[in-house]
Amino acid sequence: MGSAFNTGMAIAGRIGSPQWMAYTAVGDTVKITARIESLTKVVGRSPLFTDTTKQLLPENFNAKDIVLTPQMVKGKPEPIPIYTLEIT
């Protein structure tokens, strides 16, 4: 089981009919988070998070780039930098 974090805008709410209602979140931020979560199996590390989340963390937060090059994710033309927590 892997976990991933991404920061950005999303739309969240209830969708469906009165007979079947579900709460969900949609948007590019959500899609990227799901793609990053699937990378936990590829890189063998969890949690993973994106640069947008890393920028909001305090300076003393131990995060490191887990790959030499950013990772390609489905639906994005450019690779995305991926980070994980440094184990000390």
Secondary structure, 3 states (H helix, E strand, C coil): CCCEECCCCCEEEEEEECCEEEEEEECHHHHHHHHHHHHHHHHCCCCEEEHHHHCCCCCCCCEEECCCCCECCCCCCCCECEEEECCC
